[in-house]
Amino acid sequence: MEVSAGQDGIQRLLAAEQEAQAIVAKARKAKTERLKQAKTEAEREIAAFKAEREAEFKRKVAEDSSSSQGNVAKLTEESSKAVTSIQSSIASKKKEVLDLLMHHVTTVKLVK
């Protein structure tokens, strides 16, 4: 009976080893699946964050371009007003300046 008891012990050890291998394999498979799931979830979060940031960037670019277009229009209008003001000033003082220049050019002073 000792032989069969020894055989029975070996069989139980082999069965326990196989069971342990099955448990380890199952744990590895579960770990791999959890890693894949975590990777997929991280990729989704990254994509959502990227889309959010890109939308915010586009919104800021649109705001900046619209405000810069408003600034360009404002500067153009101010420049036009300044040019018109200068031209009217020139037109109003042109005769006076010409008369003054003609007076100085045509008047002779004697220097002693």
TORDOKOL-115406 format. One record per atom (N, C-alpha, C, CB): x, y, z; atom name; residue in one letter; residue number from 1. Coordinates in nm, 4 decimals, m for minus. Each point is the difference from the previous one (the first is absolute). Glycine has a CB too. Example, Ala and Ser with C-alpha at 12.3 -4.5 7.8 and 13.67 -1.06 7.14 Angstrom:
- 1.3190  m0.5690  0.7800  N  a  1
- m0.0890  0.1190  0.0000  CA  a  1
- 0.0900  0.1200  0.0000  C  a  1
- m0.1892  m0.1173  0.1246  CB  a  1
- 0.1542  0.2223  m0.1966  N  s  2
- 0.0820  0.1190  0.0060  CA  s  2
- m0.0770  0.1090  0.0730  C  s  2
- 0.1184  m0.0628  m0.2145  CB  s  2
***
This chain:
- 0.0791  m0.1181  0.0000  N  m  1
- m0.0791  0.1181  0.0000  CA  m  1
- 0.0843  0.1258  0.0000  C  m  1
- m0.1748  m0.1267  0.1160  CB  m  1
- 0.2942  0.1111  m0.0791  N  e  2
- 0.0854  0.1161  0.0020  CA  e  2
- 0.0255  0.0499  m0.1414  C  e  2
- 0.1054  m0.0814  0.2115  CB  e  2
- m0.1015  m0.0048  m0.3066  N  v  3
- 0.0237  0.0403  m0.1377  CA  v  3
- m0.1176  0.0803  m0.0508  C  v  3
- 0.1420  m0.2023  m0.0386  CB  v  3
- m0.2594  0.1567  0.0656  N  s  4
- m0.1167  0.0737  m0.0477  CA  s  4
- m0.0150  0.1313  0.0742  C  s  4
- m0.1116  m0.2151  m0.0586  CB  s  4
- 0.1505  0.2224  0.1849  N  a  5
- m0.0064  0.1255  0.0751  CA  a  5
- 0.1005  0.0983  m0.0581  C  a  5
- m0.0730  m0.1221  0.2093  CB  a  5
- 0.1912  0.0735  m0.2483  N  g  6
- 0.0999  0.0856  m0.0612  CA  g  6
- m0.0458  0.0471  m0.1373  C  g  6
- 0.1790  m0.1203  0.1264  CB  g  6
- m0.2384  0.0299  m0.2007  N  q  7
- m0.0534  0.0359  m0.1318  CA  q  7
- m0.1118  0.1023  0.0144  C  q  7
- 0.0604  m0.2275  m0.0885  CB  q  7
- m0.1432  0.2070  0.1893  N  d  8
- m0.1117  0.0919  0.0237  CA  d  8
- 0.0526  0.1388  0.0346  C  d  8
- m0.1440  m0.1915  0.0787  CB  d  8
- 0.2517  0.1993  0.0007  N  g  9
- 0.0599  0.1273  0.0362  CA  g  9
- 0.0594  0.0706  m0.1211  C  g  9
- 0.0473  m0.0913  0.2264  CB  g  9
- 0.0185  0.0122  m0.3130  N  i  10
- 0.0575  0.0576  m0.1224  CA  i  10
- m0.1102  0.0522  m0.0913  C  i  10
- 0.1960  m0.1568  0.0166  CB  i  10
- m0.3031  0.0787  m0.0277  N  q  11
- m0.1131  0.0410  m0.0846  CA  q  11
- m0.0615  0.1296  0.0536  C  q  11
- m0.0463  m0.2421  m0.0600  CB  q  11
- 0.0371  0.2511  0.1916  N  r  12
- m0.0574  0.1215  0.0586  CA  r  12
- 0.0931  0.1202  m0.0219  C  r  12
- m0.1195  m0.1407  0.1733  CB  r  12
- 0.2488  0.1166  m0.1635  N  l  13
- 0.0959  0.1074  m0.0267  CA  l  13
- m0.0074  0.0466  m0.1451  C  l  13
- 0.1493  m0.0931  0.1777  CB  l  13
- m0.1576  m0.0026  m0.2704  N  l  14
- m0.0121  0.0351  m0.1425  CA  l  14
- m0.1295  0.0757  m0.0264  C  l  14
- 0.1351  m0.2024  m0.0614  CB  l  14
- m0.2437  0.1590  0.1235  N  a  15
- m0.1290  0.0676  m0.0166  CA  a  15
- 0.0075  0.1412  0.0576  C  a  15
- m0.1210  m0.2218  0.0109  CB  a  15
- 0.1866  0.2361  0.1058  N  a  16
- 0.0140  0.1332  0.0615  CA  a  16
- 0.0859  0.0899  m0.0874  C  a  16
- m0.0243  m0.1008  0.2290  CB  a  16
- 0.1296  0.0437  m0.2874  N  e  17
- 0.0863  0.0787  m0.0892  CA  e  17
- m0.0770  0.0463  m0.1226  C  e  17
- 0.1999  m0.1282  0.0797  CB  e  17
- m0.2786  0.0400  m0.1371  N  q  18
- m0.0805  0.0373  m0.1171  CA  q  18
- m0.1025  0.1071  0.0372  C  q  18
- 0.0310  m0.2312  m0.0958  CB  q  18
- m0.0902  0.2173  0.2123  N  e  19
- m0.0977  0.0984  0.0461  CA  e  19
- 0.0676  0.1357  0.0213  C  e  19
- m0.1355  m0.1834  0.1094  CB  e  19
- 0.2562  0.1811  m0.0518  N  a  20
- 0.0755  0.1239  0.0220  CA  a  20
- 0.0357  0.0646  m0.1343  C  a  20
- 0.0932  m0.0928  0.2168  CB  a  20
- m0.0508  0.0098  m0.3134  N  q  21
- 0.0321  0.0531  m0.1335  CA  q  21
- m0.1242  0.0625  m0.0639  C  q  21
- 0.1807  m0.1748  m0.0275  CB  q  21
- m0.2966  0.1108  0.0453  N  a  22
- m0.1247  0.0529  m0.0562  CA  a  22
- m0.0338  0.1339  0.0661  C  a  22
- m0.0830  m0.2354  m0.0468  CB  a  22
- 0.1022  0.2436  0.1781  N  i  23
- m0.0286  0.1244  0.0724  CA  i  23
- 0.0937  0.1107  m0.0469  C  i  23
- m0.0799  m0.1316  0.1999  CB  i  23
- 0.2097  0.0999  m0.2145  N  v  24
- 0.0981  0.0989  m0.0463  CA  v  24
- m0.0335  0.0455  m0.1420  C  v  24
- 0.1768  m0.1039  0.1471  CB  v  24
- m0.2117  0.0091  m0.2344  N  a  25
- m0.0354  0.0341  m0.1390  CA  a  25
- m0.1236  0.0895  m0.0025  C  a  25
- 0.0985  m0.2180  m0.0813  CB  a  25
- m0.1960  0.1838  0.1661  N  k  26
- m0.1225  0.0810  0.0063  CA  k  26
- 0.0318  0.1413  0.0497  C  k  26
- m0.1369  m0.2083  0.0429  CB  k  26
- 0.2247  0.2191  0.0563  N  a  27
- 0.0391  0.1305  0.0532  CA  a  27
- 0.0744  0.0815  m0.1052  C  a  27
- 0.0129  m0.0984  0.2303  CB  a  27
- 0.0772  0.0339  m0.3050  N  r  28
- 0.0719  0.0702  m0.1067  CA  r  28
- m0.0954  0.0504  m0.1069  C  r  28
- 0.2002  m0.1418  0.0440  CB  r  28
- m0.2960  0.0583  m0.0794  N  k  29
- m0.0976  0.0377  m0.1021  CA  k  29
- m0.0838  0.1185  0.0495  C  k  29
- m0.0077  m0.2392  m0.0852  CB  k  29
- m0.0345  0.2337  0.2123  N  a  30
- m0.0787  0.1099  0.0570  CA  a  30
- 0.0829  0.1283  0.0043  C  a  30
- m0.1326  m0.1646  0.1377  CB  a  30
- 0.2612  0.1512  m0.1035  N  k  31
- 0.0881  0.1164  0.0047  CA  k  31
- 0.0157  0.0611  m0.1388  C  k  31
- 0.1216  m0.0998  0.1956  CB  k  31
- m0.1014  0.0150  m0.2958  N  t  32
- 0.0132  0.0470  m0.1385  CA  t  32
- m0.1269  0.0719  m0.0448  C  t  32
- 0.1573  m0.1899  m0.0499  CB  t  32
- m0.2731  0.1341  0.0833  N  e  33
- m0.1270  0.0626  m0.0372  CA  e  33
- m0.0176  0.1340  0.0709  C  e  33
- m0.0999  m0.2271  m0.0376  CB  e  33
- 0.1379  0.2341  0.1659  N  r  34
- m0.0095  0.1273  0.0737  CA  r  34
- 0.0922  0.1042  m0.0618  C  r  34
- m0.0568  m0.1245  0.2113  CB  r  34
- 0.1784  0.0841  m0.2516  N  l  35
- 0.0933  0.0935  m0.0636  CA  l  35
- m0.0559  0.0513  m0.1323  C  l  35
- 0.1923  m0.1185  0.1094  CB  l  35
- m0.2497  0.0264  m0.1886  N  k  36
- m0.0592  0.0419  m0.1276  CA  k  36
- m0.1150  0.0973  0.0248  C  k  36
- 0.0651  m0.2201  m0.1052  CB  k  36
- m0.1480  0.1896  0.2045  N  q  37
- m0.1135  0.0856  0.0320  CA  q  37
- 0.0491  0.1374  0.0480  C  q  37
- m0.1385  m0.2039  0.0598  CB  q  37
- 0.2402  0.2046  0.0244  N  a  38
- 0.0548  0.1272  0.0496  CA  a  38
- 0.0597  0.0804  m0.1147  C  a  38
- 0.0474  m0.1056  0.2233  CB  a  38
- 0.0201  0.0379  m0.3149  N  k  39
- 0.0589  0.0688  m0.1156  CA  k  39
- m0.1092  0.0626  m0.0863  C  k  39
- 0.1941  m0.1606  0.0019  CB  k  39
- m0.3000  0.0849  m0.0273  N  t  40
- m0.1104  0.0504  m0.0811  CA  t  40
- m0.0660  0.1198  0.0671  C  t  40
- m0.0374  m0.2302  m0.0916  CB  t  40
- 0.0156  0.2201  0.2227  N  e  41
- m0.0612  0.1099  0.0736  CA  e  41
- 0.0903  0.1237  m0.0005  C  e  41
- m0.1207  m0.1667  0.1445  CB  e  41
- 0.2493  0.1454  m0.1287  N  a  42
- 0.0949  0.1125  m0.0036  CA  a  42
- m0.0001  0.0656  m0.1378  C  a  42
- 0.1430  m0.1133  0.1738  CB  a  42
- m0.1475  0.0346  m0.2785  N  e  43
- m0.0032  0.0558  m0.1359  CA  e  43
- m0.1256  0.0833  m0.0210  C  e  43
- 0.1327  m0.1957  m0.0841  CB  e  43
- m0.2468  0.1477  0.1373  N  r  44
- m0.1244  0.0764  m0.0113  CA  r  44
- 0.0112  0.1323  0.0752  C  r  44
- m0.1301  m0.2142  m0.0213  CB  r  44
- 0.1856  0.2102  0.1423  N  e  45
- 0.0154  0.1221  0.0777  CA  e  45
- 0.0952  0.0976  m0.0686  C  e  45
- m0.0450  m0.1304  0.2089  CB  e  45
- 0.1508  0.0790  m0.2652  N  i  46
- 0.0959  0.0848  m0.0717  CA  i  46
- m0.0665  0.0647  m0.1202  C  i  46
- 0.1893  m0.1464  0.0755  CB  i  46
- m0.2670  0.0674  m0.1497  N  a  47
- m0.0682  0.0540  m0.1182  CA  a  47
- m0.0996  0.1091  0.0403  C  a  47
- 0.0268  m0.2221  m0.1174  CB  a  47
- m0.0999  0.1987  0.2272  N  a  48
- m0.0978  0.0994  0.0462  CA  a  48
- 0.0716  0.1274  0.0450  C  a  48
- m0.1577  m0.1847  0.0709  CB  a  48
- 0.2669  0.1697  0.0034  N  f  49
- 0.0763  0.1155  0.0468  CA  f  49
- 0.0578  0.0772  m0.1179  C  f  49
- 0.0546  m0.1214  0.2128  CB  f  49
- m0.0005  0.0477  m0.3095  N  k  50
- 0.0578  0.0644  m0.1188  CA  k  50
- m0.1072  0.0773  m0.0770  C  k  50
- 0.1734  m0.1828  m0.0152  CB  k  50
- m0.2911  0.1215  m0.0012  N  a  51
- m0.1086  0.0667  m0.0719  CA  a  51
- m0.0436  0.1257  0.0741  C  a  51
- m0.0759  m0.2210  m0.0924  CB  a  51
- 0.0693  0.2127  0.2243  N  e  52
- m0.0391  0.1156  0.0802  CA  e  52
- 0.1011  0.1130  m0.0143  C  e  52
- m0.1157  m0.1524  0.1614  CB  e  52
- 0.2425  0.1199  m0.1522  N  r  53
- 0.1045  0.1012  m0.0123  CA  r  53
- 0.0030  0.0595  m0.1401  C  r  53
- 0.1331  m0.1194  0.1745  CB  r  53
- m0.1526  0.0355  m0.2750  N  e  54
- 0.0019  0.0494  m0.1372  CA  e  54
- m0.1175  0.0943  m0.0250  C  e  54
- 0.1140  m0.2115  m0.0744  CB  e  54
- m0.2318  0.1758  0.1284  N  a  55
- m0.1169  0.0873  m0.0149  CA  a  55
- 0.0247  0.1340  0.0692  C  a  55
- m0.1514  m0.2017  m0.0113  CB  a  55
- 0.2128  0.1975  0.1291  N  e  56
- 0.0313  0.1239  0.0716  CA  e  56
- 0.1001  0.0840  m0.0777  C  e  56
- m0.0454  m0.1150  0.2173  CB  e  56
- 0.1451  0.0494  m0.2755  N  f  57
- 0.0990  0.0710  m0.0809  CA  f  57
- m0.0652  0.0661  m0.1207  C  f  57
- 0.1754  m0.1617  0.0749  CB  f  57
- m0.2611  0.0875  m0.1447  N  k  58
- m0.0677  0.0555  m0.1174  CA  k  58
- m0.0882  0.1181  0.0393  C  k  58
- 0.0039  m0.2263  m0.1091  CB  k  58
- m0.0701  0.2157  0.2251  N  r  59
- m0.0850  0.1092  0.0471  CA  r  59
- 0.0850  0.1245  0.0275  C  r  59
- m0.1625  m0.1666  0.1002  CB  r  59
- 0.2780  0.1480  m0.0362  N  k  60
- 0.0867  0.1138  0.0284  CA  k  60
- 0.0549  0.0616  m0.1281  C  k  60
- 0.0597  m0.1040  0.2189  CB  k  60
- m0.0241  0.0196  m0.3152  N  v  61
- 0.0504  0.0509  m0.1277  CA  v  61
- m0.1090  0.0801  m0.0696  C  v  61
- 0.1577  m0.1961  m0.0212  CB  v  61
- m0.2812  0.1460  0.0255  N  a  62
- m0.1113  0.0712  m0.0628  CA  a  62
- m0.0238  0.1337  0.0690  C  a  62
- m0.1041  m0.2191  m0.0651  CB  a  62
- 0.1115  0.2201  0.1988  N  e  63
- m0.0180  0.1257  0.0738  CA  e  63
- 0.1103  0.0990  m0.0347  C  e  63
- m0.1120  m0.1249  0.1866  CB  e  63
- 0.2356  0.0755  m0.1901  N  d  64
- 0.1125  0.0882  m0.0307  CA  d  64
- m0.0095  0.0560  m0.1410  C  d  64
- 0.1411  m0.1304  0.1582  CB  d  64
- m0.1804  0.0452  m0.2533  N  s  65
- m0.0076  0.0492  m0.1377  CA  s  65
- m0.1138  0.1001  m0.0154  C  s  65
- 0.0950  m0.2169  m0.0827  CB  s  65
- m0.2077  0.1938  0.1510  N  s  66
- m0.1103  0.0952  m0.0122  CA  s  66
- 0.0350  0.1314  0.0683  C  s  66
- m0.1638  m0.1898  m0.0081  CB  s  66
- 0.2328  0.1821  0.1221  N  s  67
- 0.0379  0.1245  0.0658  CA  s  67
- 0.1091  0.0722  m0.0783  C  s  67
- m0.0621  m0.0997  0.2213  CB  s  67
- 0.1524  0.0244  m0.2841  N  s  68
- 0.1036  0.0655  m0.0799  CA  s  68
- m0.0599  0.0628  m0.1251  C  s  68
- 0.1697  m0.1629  0.0866  CB  s  68
- m0.2733  0.0999  m0.1431  N  q  69
- m0.0668  0.0607  m0.1157  CA  q  69
- m0.0682  0.1294  0.0420  C  q  69
- m0.0349  m0.2273  m0.1041  CB  q  69
- m0.0236  0.2275  0.2233  N  g  70
- m0.0616  0.1221  0.0529  CA  g  70
- 0.1052  0.1071  0.0228  C  g  70
- m0.1803  m0.1362  0.1082  CB  g  70
- 0.2963  0.0949  m0.0587  N  n  71
- 0.1086  0.0950  0.0221  CA  n  71
- 0.0514  0.0559  m0.1319  C  n  71
- 0.0627  m0.1222  0.2087  CB  n  71
- m0.0525  0.0393  m0.3102  N  v  72
- 0.0454  0.0453  m0.1312  CA  v  72
- m0.0977  0.1030  m0.0555  C  v  72
- 0.1122  m0.2223  m0.0421  CB  v  72
- m0.2411  0.1937  0.0538  N  a  73
- m0.1001  0.0942  m0.0497  CA  a  73
- 0.0081  0.1317  0.0769  C  a  73
- m0.1498  m0.1920  m0.0654  CB  a  73
- 0.1675  0.1834  0.1971  N  k  74
- 0.0097  0.1200  0.0823  CA  k  74
- 0.1238  0.0812  m0.0366  C  k  74
- m0.1207  m0.1183  0.1850  CB  k  74
- 0.2342  0.0494  m0.2012  N  l  75
- 0.1231  0.0702  m0.0373  CA  l  75
- m0.0101  0.0621  m0.1389  C  l  75
- 0.1289  m0.1578  0.1442  CB  l  75
- m0.1921  0.0872  m0.2371  N  t  76
- m0.0187  0.0539  m0.1349  CA  t  76
- m0.0848  0.1269  0.0049  C  t  76
- 0.0187  m0.2320  m0.0970  CB  t  76
- m0.1238  0.2283  0.1755  N  e  77
- m0.0875  0.1164  0.0116  CA  e  77
- 0.0742  0.1179  0.0638  C  e  77
- m0.1992  m0.1530  0.0187  CB  e  77
- 0.2767  0.1251  0.0874  N  e  78
- 0.0752  0.1059  0.0654  CA  e  78
- 0.1056  0.0582  m0.0943  C  e  78
- m0.0396  m0.1110  0.2222  CB  e  78
- 0.1037  0.0258  m0.2993  N  s  79
- 0.1007  0.0470  m0.0962  CA  s  79
- m0.0638  0.0874  m0.1059  C  s  79
- 0.1355  m0.2058  0.0397  CB  s  79
- m0.2501  0.1635  m0.0894  N  s  80
- m0.0700  0.0805  m0.1013  CA  s  80
- m0.0373  0.1367  0.0545  C  s  80
- m0.0885  m0.2091  m0.1033  CB  s  80
- 0.0407  0.2132  0.2277  N  k  81
- m0.0348  0.1285  0.0615  CA  k  81
- 0.1238  0.0874  0.0152  C  k  81
- m0.1907  m0.1091  0.1219  CB  k  81
- 0.3018  0.0481  m0.0810  N  a  82
- 0.1235  0.0774  0.0179  CA  a  82
- 0.0485  0.0562  m0.1333  C  a  82
- 0.0614  m0.1437  0.1970  CB  a  82
- m0.0642  0.0628  m0.3024  N  v  83
- 0.0427  0.0452  m0.1326  CA  v  83
- m0.0903  0.1130  m0.0481  C  v  83
- 0.0886  m0.2301  m0.0532  CB  v  83
- m0.2178  0.2158  0.0702  N  t  84
- m0.0948  0.1040  m0.0410  CA  t  84
- 0.0265  0.1286  0.0767  C  t  84
- m0.1719  m0.1750  m0.0545  CB  t  84
- 0.1978  0.1634  0.1831  N  s  85
- 0.0281  0.1185  0.0827  CA  s  85
- 0.1272  0.0694  m0.0467  C  s  85
- m0.1142  m0.1087  0.1955  CB  s  85
- 0.2176  0.0312  m0.2234  N  i  86
- 0.1267  0.0581  m0.0469  CA  i  86
- m0.0178  0.0671  m0.1349  C  i  86
- 0.1267  m0.1747  0.1258  CB  i  86
- m0.1992  0.1107  m0.2153  N  q  87
- m0.0226  0.0594  m0.1327  CA  q  87
- m0.0797  0.1290  0.0092  C  q  87
- 0.0069  m0.2279  m0.1002  CB  q  87
- m0.1062  0.2327  0.1875  N  s  88
- m0.0777  0.1239  0.0139  CA  s  88
- 0.0856  0.1095  0.0639  C  s  88
- m0.2134  m0.1343  0.0208  CB  s  88
- 0.3008  0.0954  0.0726  N  s  89
- 0.0907  0.0973  0.0610  CA  s  89
- 0.0954  0.0568  m0.1044  C  s  89
- m0.0161  m0.1214  0.2195  CB  s  89
- 0.0679  0.0332  m0.3053  N  i  90
- 0.0901  0.0442  m0.1072  CA  i  90
- m0.0728  0.0950  m0.0938  C  i  90
- 0.1281  m0.2160  0.0149  CB  i  90
- m0.2491  0.1792  m0.0520  N  a  91
- m0.0758  0.0828  m0.0938  CA  a  91
- m0.0297  0.1379  0.0600  C  a  91
- m0.1017  m0.2082  m0.0991  CB  a  91
- 0.0721  0.2121  0.2277  N  s  92
- m0.0351  0.1291  0.0603  CA  s  92
- 0.1223  0.0905  0.0188  C  s  92
- m0.1906  m0.1129  0.1157  CB  s  92
- 0.3093  0.0553  m0.0962  N  k  93
- 0.1193  0.0812  0.0261  CA  k  93
- 0.0901  0.0147  m0.1215  C  k  93
- m0.0113  m0.0748  0.2343  CB  k  93
- m0.0251  0.0144  m0.3448  N  k  94
- 0.0855  0.0005  m0.1180  CA  k  94
- 0.0244  0.1427  m0.0506  C  k  94
- m0.0868  m0.2280  m0.0601  CB  k  94
- m0.0181  0.3049  0.0436  N  k  95
- 0.0145  0.1365  m0.0537  CA  k  95
- 0.0831  0.0856  0.0930  C  k  95
- m0.2206  m0.0206  m0.1148  CB  k  95
- 0.1960  0.0089  0.2451  N  e  96
- 0.0749  0.0796  0.0976  CA  e  96
- 0.1494  m0.0330  m0.0043  C  e  96
- m0.2044  0.0092  0.1457  CB  e  96
- 0.2381  m0.1364  m0.1542  N  v  97
- 0.1409  m0.0415  m0.0052  CA  v  97
- 0.0640  0.0470  m0.1297  C  v  97
- m0.0514  m0.2004  0.1428  CB  v  97
- m0.0187  0.1870  m0.2557  N  l  98
- 0.0540  0.0460  m0.1287  CA  l  98
- 0.0240  0.1511  0.0018  C  l  98
- m0.1199  m0.1881  m0.1169  CB  l  98
- 0.0266  0.2638  0.1703  N  d  99
- 0.0167  0.1455  0.0082  CA  d  99
- 0.1212  0.0357  0.0851  C  d  99
- m0.2477  0.0302  m0.0272  CB  d  99
- 0.2653  m0.1000  0.1399  N  l  100
- 0.1136  0.0252  0.0879  CA  l  100
- 0.1315  m0.0317  m0.0701  C  l  100
- m0.1439  m0.0506  0.1981  CB  l  100
- 0.1485  m0.0630  m0.2683  N  l  101
- 0.1208  m0.0371  m0.0741  CA  l  101
- 0.0297  0.1014  m0.1106  C  l  101
- m0.0449  m0.2422  0.0505  CB  l  101
- m0.0557  0.2822  m0.1236  N  m  102
- 0.0190  0.0976  m0.1077  CA  m  102
- 0.0500  0.1325  0.0561  C  m  102
- m0.1811  m0.1112  m0.1338  CB  m  102
- 0.1301  0.1516  0.2462  N  h  103
- 0.0435  0.1245  0.0622  CA  h  103
- 0.1487  m0.0065  0.0357  C  h  103
- m0.2327  0.0360  0.0900  CB  h  103
- 0.2744  m0.1456  m0.0281  N  h  104
- 0.1401  m0.0137  0.0402  CA  h  104
- 0.0931  m0.0163  m0.1202  C  h  104
- m0.0772  m0.1027  0.2138  CB  h  104
- 0.0301  0.0384  m0.3171  N  v  105
- 0.0835  m0.0206  m0.1183  CA  v  105
- 0.0134  0.1298  m0.0792  C  v  105
- m0.0722  m0.2411  m0.0099  CB  v  105
- m0.0330  0.3185  0.0013  N  t  106
- 0.0035  0.1203  m0.0828  CA  t  106
- 0.0468  0.1254  0.0744  C  t  106
- m0.1827  m0.1009  m0.1313  CB  t  106
- 0.1910  0.0980  0.2598  N  t  107
- 0.0458  0.1149  0.0776  CA  t  107
- 0.1507  m0.0071  0.0140  C  t  107
- m0.2187  0.0120  0.1253  CB  t  107
- 0.2808  0.1013  m0.1552  N  v  108
- 0.1460  0.0063  0.0080  CA  v  108
- 0.0354  0.0834  0.1219  C  v  108
- 0.0276  m0.0228  m0.2528  CB  v  108
- 0.0599  m0.0284  0.3334  N  k  109
- 0.0478  0.0740  0.1156  CA  k  109
- 0.1455  0.0328  m0.0205  C  k  109
- m0.1661  m0.1123  0.1508  CB  k  109
- 0.1992  0.2290  m0.1166  N  l  110
- 0.1392  0.0408  m0.0099  CA  l  110
- 0.0705  m0.0340  0.1301  C  l  110
- m0.0585  0.1851  m0.1619  CB  l  110
- 0.1705  m0.2508  0.1487  N  v  111
- 0.0754  m0.0385  0.1175  CA  v  111
- 0.1251  0.0849  0.0036  C  v  111
- m0.0910  m0.2368  m0.0044  CB  v  111
- 0.1210  0.2989  0.1109  N  k  112
- 0.1177  0.0851  0.0117  CA  k  112
- 0.1080  m0.0699  0.0727  C  k  112
- m0.1403  0.1985  m0.0039  CB  k  112
***
